[in-house]
Amino acid sequence: MHLSGSPARGYRAEPTSPPGTVRLYGLSEANAIAVVPEDTSTVVAGDTLHCLLLDA
């Protein structure tokens, strides 16, 4: 995913690949990984998730 924003404004996450797919190009463009709880089967716009920021 691509994460943008700041602690003061909040953050917005956008997928780098279509949902349900894993594409190497999308992973190469990502700057964060969302941590989805094991017992969560669906994530929708507006849900709050913890994210791991990746070094650029």
N, C-alpha and C positions, 0 to 999 in steps of 0.2 A: 504494500500500500504506500501511497505518498501522503505524508502527514505535513500539514501546514498550520501556522498560527503561532500563538505564544501563550505563556501561562496567564497573562493578564486578559487576553481576548478569548482564550479557549482554543481548541484545536479542531481541525476538520480533516477527516481521512477520506481518501479516494482510492479505489482499487486500481492497480496497475495492470490487471488482467481481468477478463470477464469472470463473473462469479462461477464457481465450480470447476475452474480450470487452473492449471499451474503451467505457466509459460516462463521460460528462462528469460526472455526479454523483459517481461513484467517484473520478475525478481531483480533483474539488474537495475531497473529504474526505481525500485523501492527504497525508501529511507526509514521505514519502520515495519514492524511486524505486530499485528494485533493478537492479543492473547484472549482466545475465546474459551470460557469455562467448559470443562468436559461435559457437564450436564446441559449445555445450551445447544439446541438443535438448529435454531434460526437466529440470525442477526439482521435487524432491519435499520434503516436510516433513523438516526436519533438515539440509538442505543449507545450506552457508555461502556467502553472497554479499556482495559489497561493496554498500553503499547510499549514495545521495546524499540528505542531509537537505534538506528544503525549508523555507524561512523561513515562519513563520506570519504 
